[in-house]
Amino acid sequence: MQPLSARPRSRSLPRLVATALLPALLMPPLIPGSAIAAGADGSAEQERPEHGKSEGVKPEAGKAESAKQDDLQGFDPQRSVTRHSLPLPDGALAYTATAEFLPLRDGVKEEVAARIFTVTYTADPKTPAGGPRPVTFVFNGGPGAASAYMHLGAAGPKVVAFGPDGALPAPPARLVDNPDSWLAFTDLVFIDPVGTGFSRAVKPDETEKRFWSVEGDARSMAEIVRLWLTRNGRWSSPTFLAGESYGGFRIAKMADELIEQVGLAVNGLILVSPVVDFAAIDEDGILGPAWKLPSMAASAAALGRTAGTPEQAAESAERFALGAYLTGLAGLDYGRLDAAQDVFAEVARVTGLPVETVRRQRGRVPMGVFTRELLRDRGRVLSIYDGTFTAPDPDPGAARLPFDPFLKGTVPTYTTAFAAYAHDALAVRAESPYRLLSDRVNRNWDWPRMTVPSAVDALQTALTLQPALRVLIVHGRTDLITPYMASRWVASRLELPEGERGRVSVTVHPGGHMMYTRAEGRAALAADARALIAESLRAR
């Protein structure tokens, strides 16, 4: 990664991108309370803690020893253990849910610096005939997002019931059994980084910011993985990391960190709608606009503004983006715009925008312009997280949208659903607010100062040092914030011998950044994850 010519420029890119990116990638206000709402199905055979006690069932020997050590040091894990059953096509799956806080120690004295909230799901029995069951650690993005999006959206045993077309549900959101839960093929550990969910620094003003950086975050989350494996006696289990959006960036960094600092080589990485290299989505460059063009085209086709299906429109835009569009932008002379009229006209055809709008933007159509202008004649705007999701324009005269309609709409949906689920099904008794998306974490994130953030080197190192490592990158076709073409470009530039190129795969499905809000997208994501884990286990 080459340093940028001006320091303010290097600071502004990750800050501006991440400001748009949160939960996925982020940016709404905090939810001011731990709202408890009806709608979470508690499910079978729960053994709840009584009168606020931390243990619902007797802990295993290793956990009992850990609990004793925590007590001696004044740390209360507030552990709650409940038992459930998930109906699946192959029969009911019995599982145990453990919600608890893990101590994050830091400094020379290794004092507890933060309390990290985790929810673990283990299938019963724990050790199948084929050997130790795999375990997957799951994160969301932001920076500043809790894991509830992947937890109650994609991988957990319960999911929020969105509309058939992915539309936001009426409040309070209803939880239903997840027929595509990853628990069918891996144990799951959902982790909320410092300042998100229920996770908190012990001394917020003094210690939390040391975890709010690219390296500090990767290091602290790798430590939680190490601690969980130690306390649960799972070092012999195949280990996987999954992360959405910035969470994909995070787990690529963690894979390297785990090798370097913990001595653990993970078996596979599952990156959902990730940003691996921030330079690849920079709209001020040449590649960023090109990589976003196919996602714009798919969105325009889905909304009836261009011809063909979204998939056909995207494929046509890919050919244009990789050819005449790149050369047209590179050779653009602002003093001779008429010479680029053919390029402007093709951009207009691909995106469904008026050619004059494209010309005014000099061929580089920012996502903010596309989402605002495509349906202006209908008084509607698009979500940058899913170009097929539209809402009334809240302020047509404003220079930019005050918020993203889909992202902001998911905040009360997932916050209320998780608060109810944690209380009713997991027997969590926490009075602190559940921070689904933390603006405070995002605003105070310490980005690299002289380079654009990239996890490519960390990913390359992990692939080099772990010859059996498999990497899956999954995208929604109409995701306008982290377009699939950027990941294809990154994957194509990883140094792997010809016979090993298949270790990294990129799949694209209908839907946006959170493709799992639609049942078919959730099923496709689960099928991809299952295949990645199965392939990784065969390679052992």
Backbone torsions as a table, in degrees:
resi	resn	phi	psi	omega
1	MET	NA	122.4	-179.3
2	GLN	-82.1	141.0	176.3
3	PRO	-64.8	147.4	178.1
4	LEU	-79.9	158.6	-172.5
5	SER	-72.4	-26.9	-177.3
6	ALA	-130.6	133.8	-177.1
7	ARG	-59.1	-45.7	178.9
8	PRO	-57.1	-34.4	179.5
9	ARG	-64.0	-42.3	-177.8
10	SER	-67.6	-30.1	178.5
11	ARG	-78.9	-32.5	-172.7
12	SER	-74.9	-35.2	-175.7
13	LEU	-61.4	-58.2	179.8
14	PRO	-62.5	-35.6	-179.9
15	ARG	-64.2	-45.6	-178.9
16	LEU	-69.1	-41.0	180.0
17	VAL	-65.7	-46.2	-177.5
18	ALA	-68.0	-30.0	176.7
19	THR	-61.8	-34.6	176.4
20	ALA	-80.5	-29.9	-165.8
21	LEU	-77.4	-22.7	-160.2
22	LEU	-48.5	139.3	124.8
23	PRO	153.5	123.9	-27.0
24	ALA	-138.2	-75.5	156.5
25	LEU	-152.1	-138.1	-166.3
26	LEU	-164.9	-161.2	147.0
27	MET	126.3	20.8	170.8
28	PRO	-88.5	173.2	179.4
29	PRO	-71.7	165.5	176.2
30	LEU	-65.3	151.7	172.9
31	ILE	-87.8	117.2	-167.4
32	PRO	-83.9	51.3	175.7
33	GLY	160.1	161.4	179.6
34	SER	-93.5	72.2	-176.6
35	ALA	-58.8	134.5	176.0
36	ILE	-112.3	123.5	-177.8
37	ALA	-130.7	156.2	176.8
38	ALA	-70.7	159.7	173.2
39	GLY	125.8	-14.8	177.0
40	ALA	-89.2	121.8	-179.8
41	ASP	-80.1	114.3	-174.1
42	GLY	-66.2	-25.4	176.0
43	SER	68.6	176.0	-161.5
44	ALA	-70.9	165.2	165.3
45	GLU	41.8	45.6	179.9
46	GLN	-77.2	137.5	171.8
47	GLU	-113.5	95.5	-171.4
48	ARG	-86.0	151.1	172.2
49	PRO	-64.7	142.3	-179.1
50	GLU	-100.0	137.2	174.6
51	HIS	52.6	37.7	173.9
52	GLY	81.1	5.5	177.4
53	LYS	-66.9	156.1	-171.8
54	SER	-86.1	-14.3	-176.3
55	GLU	-112.3	124.0	176.8
56	GLY	-89.2	-33.2	175.0
57	VAL	-135.7	165.9	-177.0
58	LYS	-66.9	130.3	179.9
59	PRO	-72.2	157.1	175.5
60	GLU	-72.5	169.9	-173.7
61	ALA	-56.3	-47.7	-178.8
62	GLY	-62.8	-40.4	-179.9
63	LYS	-70.9	-35.8	178.4
64	ALA	-61.9	-41.3	178.4
65	GLU	-64.4	-41.2	177.9
66	SER	-62.5	-42.1	-179.7
67	ALA	-62.6	-39.4	178.3
68	LYS	-62.1	-45.8	179.8
69	GLN	-61.8	-41.2	177.9
70	ASP	-60.7	-43.8	-178.6
71	ASP	-62.4	-41.2	179.7
72	LEU	-61.2	-30.5	-178.4
73	GLN	-99.1	11.0	175.2
74	GLY	75.0	23.8	-179.9
75	PHE	-108.3	125.2	179.7
76	ASP	-102.9	111.6	-178.7
77	PRO	-72.9	-13.5	-177.5
78	GLN	48.8	44.9	-174.4
79	ARG	-72.2	133.9	175.6
80	SER	-129.8	127.3	-178.1
81	VAL	-118.9	126.3	179.5
82	THR	-132.4	154.3	-178.6
83	ARG	-116.8	143.3	-172.2
84	HIS	-144.7	176.3	174.2
85	SER	-142.1	134.7	-179.3
86	LEU	-113.7	117.8	177.2
87	PRO	-71.6	125.7	179.5
88	LEU	-128.9	160.6	179.7
89	PRO	-53.8	-32.4	-178.9
90	ASP	-87.6	3.0	-177.8
91	GLY	121.1	168.9	-177.4
92	ALA	-68.1	138.0	177.3
93	LEU	-109.5	113.4	177.0
94	ALA	-81.3	136.6	-179.0
95	TYR	-149.2	160.9	178.3
96	THR	-114.1	134.9	176.2
97	ALA	-110.4	129.8	178.1
98	THR	-123.8	114.7	175.7
99	ALA	-104.5	127.1	-177.0
100	GLU	-160.9	163.8	172.7
101	PHE	-100.1	138.2	174.7
102	LEU	-111.4	141.8	-179.3
103	PRO	-79.5	129.1	173.8
104	LEU	-101.9	110.5	-175.9
105	ARG	-96.0	148.6	-174.4
106	ASP	-153.5	157.6	176.3
107	GLY	87.0	173.6	-176.9
108	VAL	-60.9	-39.3	-178.3
109	LYS	-84.2	-2.1	-179.1
110	GLU	51.0	46.4	176.3
111	GLU	-80.2	154.0	178.2
112	VAL	-66.0	118.4	-178.6
113	ALA	-102.1	-23.3	-178.5
114	ALA	-155.8	156.7	175.5
115	ARG	-110.7	117.2	-174.2
116	ILE	-104.0	121.8	-178.4
117	PHE	-84.6	130.7	179.5
118	THR	-134.2	150.8	170.8
119	VAL	-127.3	122.4	-177.3
120	THR	-112.4	135.6	173.7
121	TYR	-119.4	123.0	177.0
122	THR	-123.3	131.2	179.4
123	ALA	-76.1	148.4	176.2
124	ASP	-105.5	133.7	-4.9
125	PRO	-74.4	160.7	-172.4
126	LYS	-78.2	-26.9	-177.0
127	THR	-118.5	94.4	179.1
128	PRO	-69.2	169.7	-176.3
129	ALA	-58.0	-30.8	-176.6
130	GLY	-78.6	2.5	-179.2
131	GLY	115.3	-174.1	-176.8
132	PRO	-58.0	139.3	-179.9
133	ARG	-72.6	142.6	176.4
134	PRO	-65.9	156.2	176.5
135	VAL	-131.0	135.8	-178.2
136	THR	-120.1	126.7	176.8
137	PHE	-95.0	127.3	-168.6
138	VAL	-119.1	134.6	-178.8
139	PHE	-132.6	154.2	166.0
140	ASN	-103.5	-164.7	-168.1
141	GLY	-115.6	-125.3	-178.9
142	GLY	119.5	-103.7	-0.1
143	PRO	-62.4	142.2	178.3
144	GLY	121.7	8.1	-179.1
145	ALA	-103.8	136.7	173.3
146	ALA	-78.3	172.0	-173.2
147	SER	-84.0	4.7	-174.5
148	ALA	-61.7	-29.1	-179.8
149	TYR	-61.1	-52.9	177.4
150	MET	-71.1	-32.2	-177.1
151	HIS	-65.7	-55.8	-177.3
152	LEU	-101.3	10.1	178.8
153	GLY	-113.8	-35.2	-169.6
154	ALA	-131.8	-55.7	-162.8
155	ALA	-102.9	-26.4	-174.2
156	GLY	-72.3	173.7	-179.4
157	PRO	-73.2	-17.5	175.7
158	LYS	-122.6	145.7	177.9
159	VAL	-136.0	154.1	174.0
160	VAL	-70.4	135.7	179.7
161	ALA	-87.8	97.6	173.8
162	PHE	-81.9	171.3	175.2
163	GLY	-66.1	161.6	-179.6
164	PRO	-55.3	-30.8	179.5
165	ASP	-96.3	14.4	-180.0
166	GLY	84.8	9.3	-178.4
167	ALA	-68.4	150.2	178.7
168	LEU	-61.7	136.6	179.8
169	PRO	-78.8	159.3	174.9
170	ALA	-70.2	144.6	-180.0
171	PRO	-78.1	153.0	-10.9
172	PRO	-75.4	145.5	-176.0
173	ALA	-63.1	141.9	-178.9
174	ARG	-97.0	137.5	175.8
175	LEU	-100.2	140.4	179.0
176	VAL	-132.4	162.0	175.0
177	ASP	-60.9	142.0	-178.8
178	ASN	-99.8	104.3	179.8
179	PRO	-67.9	-12.9	-178.9
180	ASP	-110.7	23.9	-179.4
181	SER	-61.2	137.1	177.5
182	TRP	-68.8	-12.9	178.7
183	LEU	-60.6	-19.9	177.4
184	ALA	-64.1	-23.3	-176.5
185	PHE	-132.7	0.5	177.0
186	THR	-160.7	145.0	167.9
187	ASP	-68.9	157.1	-172.4
188	LEU	-131.5	139.7	173.8
189	VAL	-130.4	112.8	178.8
190	PHE	-95.5	129.3	-172.3
191	ILE	-124.8	131.9	176.0
192	ASP	-104.6	116.1	179.2
193	PRO	-63.6	168.1	-177.2
194	VAL	-54.1	128.4	177.4
195	GLY	90.6	-2.9	179.1
196	THR	-118.1	160.3	-179.2
197	GLY	56.4	-130.0	174.4
198	PHE	-97.4	0.1	-176.4
199	SER	-74.2	133.8	-177.1
200	ARG	-141.2	149.2	168.8
201	ALA	-74.9	147.0	179.7
202	VAL	-65.6	-41.6	176.4
203	LYS	-121.8	86.6	-169.3
204	PRO	-49.9	-48.9	-174.5
205	ASP	-72.8	-20.8	-174.3
206	GLU	-98.9	-35.2	-169.0
207	THR	-115.3	-23.5	-168.9
208	GLU	-66.0	-33.5	-174.8
209	LYS	-68.7	-18.9	178.3
210	ARG	-69.4	-16.4	177.0
211	PHE	-97.2	-6.7	-174.0
212	TRP	-99.6	63.0	175.1
213	SER	-152.4	164.8	-179.1
214	VAL	-55.8	-50.7	-176.2
215	GLU	-76.1	-41.2	-179.9
216	GLY	-63.1	-38.0	178.4
217	ASP	-66.2	-49.3	-179.0
218	ALA	-61.7	-40.7	-178.8
219	ARG	-66.1	-44.9	-177.3
220	SER	-69.1	-38.9	179.7
221	MET	-72.5	-31.6	173.6
222	ALA	-64.3	-36.8	178.0
223	GLU	-65.5	-37.3	177.8
224	ILE	-66.6	-38.5	175.5
225	VAL	-61.1	-46.4	178.6
226	ARG	-59.2	-45.5	-177.6
227	LEU	-64.5	-41.4	-179.7
228	TRP	-64.2	-45.8	179.7
229	LEU	-60.7	-38.9	-179.7
230	THR	-67.7	-48.9	-176.1
231	ARG	-69.0	-27.6	-178.1
232	ASN	-100.7	2.7	178.7
233	GLY	59.8	43.8	-173.8
234	ARG	-115.9	25.8	-179.4
235	TRP	-65.8	-21.3	179.3
236	SER	-89.1	-0.8	179.8
237	SER	-83.7	138.4	170.9
238	PRO	-57.8	135.0	-171.2
239	THR	-119.3	134.5	-179.1
240	PHE	-130.1	153.2	174.8
241	LEU	-120.6	137.8	176.0
242	ALA	-130.7	138.5	-179.5
243	GLY	-152.0	140.0	179.1
244	GLU	-103.1	138.0	174.1
245	SER	60.2	-120.8	175.5
246	TYR	-61.0	-24.0	175.5
247	GLY	-60.9	-30.8	174.3
248	GLY	-66.2	-41.4	174.6
249	PHE	-60.9	-45.1	-178.1
250	ARG	-58.8	-48.7	-174.0
251	ILE	-71.8	-27.1	173.3
252	ALA	-64.2	-42.1	176.1
253	LYS	-66.0	-40.4	-179.2
254	MET	-64.3	-36.7	-179.4
255	ALA	-58.3	-41.7	177.0
256	ASP	-69.1	-44.2	-178.9
257	GLU	-62.1	-40.8	-179.6
258	LEU	-64.2	-36.4	176.8
259	ILE	-67.9	-46.7	-173.2
260	GLU	-72.1	-44.5	-170.0
261	GLN	-103.9	-24.3	-175.8
262	VAL	-110.0	-26.1	-176.2
263	GLY	81.4	26.9	-179.7
264	LEU	-116.1	123.7	173.3
265	ALA	-102.5	117.6	-178.1
266	VAL	-77.1	159.3	-177.6
267	ASN	-85.0	-28.9	-177.7
268	GLY	-162.6	156.3	177.1
269	LEU	-123.7	134.5	176.7
270	ILE	-120.6	107.1	-177.2
271	LEU	-103.4	118.1	-176.7
272	VAL	-106.4	118.3	-179.5
273	SER	48.3	50.8	-171.9
274	PRO	-86.0	163.1	160.5
275	VAL	-113.9	110.0	-178.4
276	VAL	-90.7	-36.3	-179.7
277	ASP	-135.1	112.9	-176.4
278	PHE	-62.5	-26.5	179.4
279	ALA	-64.2	-28.3	-176.5
280	ALA	-72.6	-14.2	178.3
281	ILE	-117.4	15.9	178.7
282	ASP	-73.7	114.9	-177.2
283	GLU	-73.2	-12.2	178.5
284	ASP	-83.1	-14.3	178.9
285	GLY	-90.0	-160.4	177.8
286	ILE	-99.8	-39.9	-176.1
287	LEU	-69.7	-41.3	-178.1
288	GLY	-53.6	-53.6	177.8
289	PRO	-60.2	-35.7	-180.0
290	ALA	-66.8	-42.6	-177.2
291	TRP	-69.6	-24.4	-179.7
292	LYS	-86.0	-16.9	-174.9
293	LEU	-59.6	-45.1	179.4
294	PRO	-62.7	-35.2	178.2
295	SER	-69.0	-35.4	173.3
296	MET	-62.8	-45.3	-177.9
297	ALA	-62.1	-43.1	178.8
298	ALA	-62.7	-40.2	179.5
299	SER	-65.7	-44.5	-179.9
300	ALA	-62.1	-40.0	179.1
301	ALA	-66.6	-40.6	179.8
302	ALA	-63.0	-29.0	-179.0
303	LEU	-95.0	6.8	176.1
304	GLY	77.7	17.3	-179.0
305	ARG	-94.4	-9.9	173.5
306	THR	-139.9	169.0	-175.8
307	ALA	-81.9	159.5	174.2
308	GLY	85.0	176.3	176.5
309	THR	-79.8	162.6	176.3
310	PRO	-56.0	-39.1	-179.9
311	GLU	-66.6	-43.2	178.5
312	GLN	-63.7	-43.2	-179.7
313	ALA	-63.1	-40.3	179.6
314	ALA	-65.3	-43.2	-179.5
315	GLU	-63.0	-41.3	177.5
316	SER	-63.4	-41.5	-179.9
317	ALA	-67.7	-32.3	177.4
318	GLU	-60.2	-46.4	-179.3
319	ARG	-61.9	-42.5	179.1
320	PHE	-66.4	-43.9	-177.0
321	ALA	-62.5	-37.2	-177.3
322	LEU	-84.1	-4.9	-177.6
323	GLY	-124.3	-99.9	-172.9
324	ALA	-61.8	-30.2	-178.4
325	TYR	-67.8	-47.4	179.5
326	LEU	-62.0	-45.9	-180.0
327	THR	-67.9	-34.6	178.3
328	GLY	-64.3	-44.1	178.3
329	LEU	-66.2	-41.3	-178.2
330	ALA	-64.4	-34.7	-177.3
331	GLY	-97.3	9.5	-175.2
332	LEU	-66.6	128.3	176.3
333	ASP	-111.3	112.6	-176.0
334	TYR	-64.6	-17.3	177.4
335	GLY	-86.5	-8.8	-179.5
336	ARG	-135.5	58.8	-175.9
337	LEU	-63.4	-27.7	180.0
338	ASP	-61.4	-27.3	180.0
339	ALA	-68.1	-18.6	-179.3
340	ALA	-103.1	13.6	-174.8
341	GLN	-60.3	-35.8	179.5
342	ASP	-64.9	-39.2	177.9
343	VAL	-66.2	-45.2	179.2
344	PHE	-60.3	-41.1	-178.4
345	ALA	-65.5	-38.0	179.2
346	GLU	-70.6	-37.9	175.5
347	VAL	-60.7	-42.8	178.8
348	ALA	-62.8	-41.2	179.6
349	ARG	-65.0	-42.0	-177.5
350	VAL	-68.8	-39.8	-173.5
351	THR	-93.7	-16.7	-176.6
352	GLY	81.4	8.4	179.7
353	LEU	-90.0	156.7	173.7
354	PRO	-62.5	142.6	-177.9
355	VAL	-62.0	-31.2	179.4
356	GLU	-66.5	-34.9	176.1
357	THR	-64.5	-42.1	178.9
358	VAL	-64.6	-43.0	179.6
359	ARG	-62.0	-42.5	-179.4
360	ARG	-61.7	-31.7	178.7
361	GLN	-89.8	6.2	179.5
362	ARG	57.5	35.3	176.1
363	GLY	83.9	-15.9	179.1
364	ARG	-99.4	96.0	-175.5
365	VAL	-87.4	108.5	178.1
366	PRO	-63.5	151.0	179.8
367	MET	-60.6	-34.5	178.5
368	GLY	-62.2	-34.6	177.8
369	VAL	-74.0	-45.6	-178.7
370	PHE	-59.8	-48.6	-176.7
371	THR	-67.4	-24.9	-178.9
372	ARG	-87.5	-34.8	-169.4
373	GLU	-96.1	-24.6	-172.4
374	LEU	-59.0	-41.3	-178.3
375	LEU	-116.7	28.5	-178.9
376	ARG	-59.1	-34.7	-179.2
377	ASP	-66.7	-16.8	176.7
378	ARG	-101.1	-0.9	-178.5
379	GLY	71.3	26.6	-177.5
380	ARG	-125.4	157.1	178.5
381	VAL	-123.8	158.8	178.6
382	LEU	-100.0	157.2	172.1
383	SER	-87.7	138.7	176.9
384	ILE	-71.4	-17.8	178.7
385	TYR	-84.0	-23.4	175.7
386	ASP	-156.3	109.2	-175.7
387	GLY	-66.5	-6.9	176.7
388	THR	-94.8	-7.4	179.2
389	PHE	-91.5	124.0	-178.9
390	THR	-124.3	158.1	179.1
391	ALA	-150.9	160.7	176.4
392	PRO	-59.8	141.3	177.1
393	ASP	-69.2	115.5	-175.8
394	PRO	-72.4	-17.9	-178.0
395	ASP	-157.8	79.5	-174.1
396	PRO	-58.1	-25.6	-177.8
397	GLY	-86.7	-9.9	-177.9
398	ALA	-73.9	152.6	-179.2
399	ALA	-67.6	-32.1	179.3
400	ARG	-145.1	160.3	179.6
401	LEU	-68.6	137.9	179.1
402	PRO	-72.4	-19.4	-179.9
403	PHE	-163.4	162.9	175.2
404	ASP	-88.8	125.1	-172.7
405	PRO	-64.9	-35.5	-179.0
406	PHE	-77.2	-48.6	-178.4
407	LEU	-58.9	-49.6	-177.1
408	LYS	-65.5	-32.0	178.0
409	GLY	-68.2	-27.1	-179.9
410	THR	-77.0	-16.1	-175.0
411	VAL	-63.7	-56.4	176.5
412	PRO	-66.0	-29.3	179.1
413	THR	-59.6	-55.6	-176.2
414	TYR	-78.6	-33.3	-179.8
415	THR	-64.0	-49.9	180.0
416	THR	-64.2	-42.9	-179.1
417	ALA	-62.7	-42.6	-178.3
418	PHE	-71.1	-40.0	179.4
419	ALA	-60.2	-42.9	178.4
420	ALA	-66.2	-44.1	-178.4
421	TYR	-64.0	-44.5	-180.0
422	ALA	-60.5	-41.4	-178.4
423	HIS	-73.2	-49.6	-170.8
424	ASP	-82.6	-40.7	-174.0
425	ALA	-99.1	-36.0	-176.5
426	LEU	-98.5	-5.9	179.0
427	ALA	59.1	36.1	176.4
428	VAL	-84.4	129.8	178.4
429	ARG	-116.1	80.7	-179.2
430	ALA	-119.4	130.0	-179.5
431	GLU	-97.8	-11.0	178.4
432	SER	-73.1	154.0	180.0
433	PRO	-63.4	143.1	172.8
434	TYR	-88.6	113.0	-175.4
435	ARG	-93.7	92.0	179.4
436	LEU	-63.7	-46.2	178.5
437	LEU	-133.9	119.9	-176.6
438	SER	-105.3	109.1	174.8
439	ASP	-63.7	-33.0	-179.2
440	ARG	-63.8	-44.4	177.3
441	VAL	-61.6	-47.0	-176.0
442	ASN	-63.0	-44.9	-177.6
443	ARG	-67.0	-28.6	-176.4
444	ASN	-99.7	8.8	-180.0
445	TRP	-66.1	133.4	-178.8
446	ASP	-94.6	98.2	179.9
447	TRP	-84.0	155.9	174.2
448	PRO	-55.0	141.9	-171.7
449	ARG	-90.8	-28.5	-173.5
450	MET	-117.3	3.0	178.3
451	THR	-138.9	158.7	173.1
452	VAL	-80.8	133.1	-176.7
453	PRO	-58.8	136.2	178.0
454	SER	-149.1	138.8	175.5
455	ALA	-107.9	11.8	-176.7
456	VAL	-62.8	-45.4	-179.1
457	ASP	-63.2	-40.7	179.2
458	ALA	-64.2	-40.7	178.6
459	LEU	-65.4	-42.5	178.7
460	GLN	-62.5	-41.8	179.0
461	THR	-62.0	-45.4	-180.0
462	ALA	-62.7	-41.4	178.4
463	LEU	-64.8	-34.5	-179.2
464	THR	-73.3	-42.7	-175.3
465	LEU	-83.6	-17.2	178.9
466	GLN	-123.4	87.7	-173.5
467	PRO	-61.0	-18.7	179.5
468	ALA	-96.3	-0.1	-177.1
469	LEU	-62.8	133.1	174.1
470	ARG	-113.5	141.3	-179.2
471	VAL	-126.7	127.0	176.4
472	LEU	-116.8	129.5	175.7
473	ILE	-119.3	121.4	-175.1
474	VAL	-117.9	132.9	-179.1
475	HIS	-132.0	156.4	167.4
476	GLY	-94.5	140.1	-173.7
477	ARG	-64.8	-33.6	-176.1
478	THR	-102.7	24.8	172.6
479	ASP	-77.8	116.5	-176.4
480	LEU	-96.3	-8.0	-177.1
481	ILE	-96.3	-38.9	174.1
482	THR	-126.7	81.4	-172.6
483	PRO	-67.0	147.6	-176.2
484	TYR	-63.9	-29.7	-178.4
485	MET	-64.7	-30.7	178.2
486	ALA	-63.9	-40.9	179.0
487	SER	-70.5	-36.6	175.8
488	ARG	-60.5	-41.2	-179.4
489	TRP	-65.0	-44.6	178.3
490	VAL	-61.8	-46.4	-177.8
491	ALA	-61.8	-36.0	-177.8
492	SER	-69.8	-16.1	-177.6
493	ARG	-106.5	10.5	172.0
494	LEU	-79.4	136.4	-175.8
495	GLU	-82.7	96.2	176.2
496	LEU	-132.7	141.0	177.6
497	PRO	-59.8	159.6	-175.5
498	GLU	-52.5	-42.8	-177.9
499	GLY	-74.5	-6.9	-177.1
500	GLU	-114.2	6.3	-177.9
501	ARG	-61.5	-26.3	-179.1
502	GLY	-71.3	-6.9	177.7
503	ARG	-68.8	-19.1	177.7
504	VAL	-120.4	123.8	180.0
505	SER	-129.6	148.4	176.9
506	VAL	-123.7	122.5	177.9
507	THR	-116.7	150.1	-177.8
508	VAL	-130.2	132.1	-178.4
509	HIS	-130.1	161.5	173.9
510	PRO	-59.7	143.6	180.0
511	GLY	121.2	179.4	-176.3
512	GLY	-108.1	-148.5	-177.6
513	HIS	-57.3	-42.3	176.2
514	MET	-107.5	69.4	-175.5
515	MET	-60.7	-18.0	-176.9
516	TYR	-76.0	-4.7	175.9
517	THR	-68.5	-18.2	171.6
518	ARG	-99.9	140.2	-175.9
519	ALA	-57.6	-40.9	-178.2
520	GLU	-68.2	-34.0	177.2
521	GLY	-69.0	-40.2	177.9
522	ARG	-63.8	-42.0	179.3
523	ALA	-64.8	-40.8	179.8
524	ALA	-65.7	-41.9	178.1
525	LEU	-62.1	-44.1	179.5
526	ALA	-63.6	-40.1	179.1
527	ALA	-63.6	-40.7	177.8
528	ASP	-63.6	-44.5	-179.3
529	ALA	-64.5	-43.0	178.5
530	ARG	-59.7	-44.6	-178.9
531	ALA	-64.0	-41.1	179.5
532	LEU	-61.8	-46.0	-178.9
533	ILE	-66.8	-42.8	178.6
534	ALA	-61.4	-43.1	179.6
535	GLU	-64.8	-39.5	179.1
536	SER	-65.2	-39.5	179.8
537	LEU	-68.3	-34.8	177.1
538	ARG	-66.3	-27.3	-177.2
539	ALA	-79.4	-7.9	-177.9
540	ARG	-72.8	NA	NA
